[in-house]
Amino acid sequence: MTAKTLDEIMRRVLNDSDIFYVSYTIFNDAEWENLGEEFQKGNLAEVTAKIDEKIVQLKTAFNSEGNQKRKEILEKAIKLTEALKSAVNNKPHILKQMFLTLDKFGLVRCSLPNMEDYGKVIENYNHSTVEQYFLYRIDKERNKFRKRALKKTLEYLKELYAMKLDTLEIAFFIRKLGSLTQFMEVIKDE
């Protein structure tokens, strides 16, 4: 039961735009859900065709774009989408997990600061001290996006404590939140 609940919290965290901001959406919610349904049915040719269609759209946008920064974003989106296409046959289990976990697919940025110190505090102090540490760091944070992300993380932390998980498990989860941006990019073969 605990793992199921932890998986649900991880799903909510990964889809929380205050923590993981999708800076460029490749497949929106409806497109991603449709793609996932086709994948679950085993219609791999249909999935590949839809991904190919998206790659063509992205390449067309790239070729007509004049802004260099925007071109770089589109180039990253093309590479990620090509990796997605490759994952259909080469990494089906990872892709299945992505369809079950993510609401949409795109380039993601984490709004959290480095969470290493937060994890250390969770490991070594009681709940009330951890909460005070979070509140102190939230108060001191000047970046409004990081501040919002930390507030949301504190809420998730309270849920984890309420689940009565082992303190080390909670600390590890919080410490590694920033690295969850790699969840979407694990399909890449670099």
SULJOGI-V145596 format. One line per field, one symbol per residue. ss: DSSP state (H for helix, E for strand, L for the rest). psi: psi as a letter, one per 30 degrees, with the letter a starting at -180 (. if undefined). Layout:
ss=???
psi=???
//
This chain:
ss=LHHHHHHHHHHHHHLLLLLEEEEEEEELHHHHHHHHHHHHHLLHHHHHHHHHHHHHHHHHHHHHLLLHHHHHHHHHHHHHHHHHHHHHHHLHHHHHHHHHHLLLEEEEEELLLLLHHHHHHHHHLLHHHHHHHHHHHHHHLLLHHHHHHHHHHHHHHHHHHHLLLLHHHHHHHHHLHHHHHHHHHLLLLL
psi=eeeeeeeeeeeeefgjffejkjfjkejaeeeeeeeeeeeefgieeeeeeeeeeeeeeeeeeeffkfkeeeeeeeeeeeeeeeeeeefeefheeeeeeeefekflkakkkkflakgeeeeeeeeflleeeeeeeeeeeeefkfjeeeeeeeeeeeeeeeeeeffhlkeeeeeeeeegeeffffefgffkj.
//
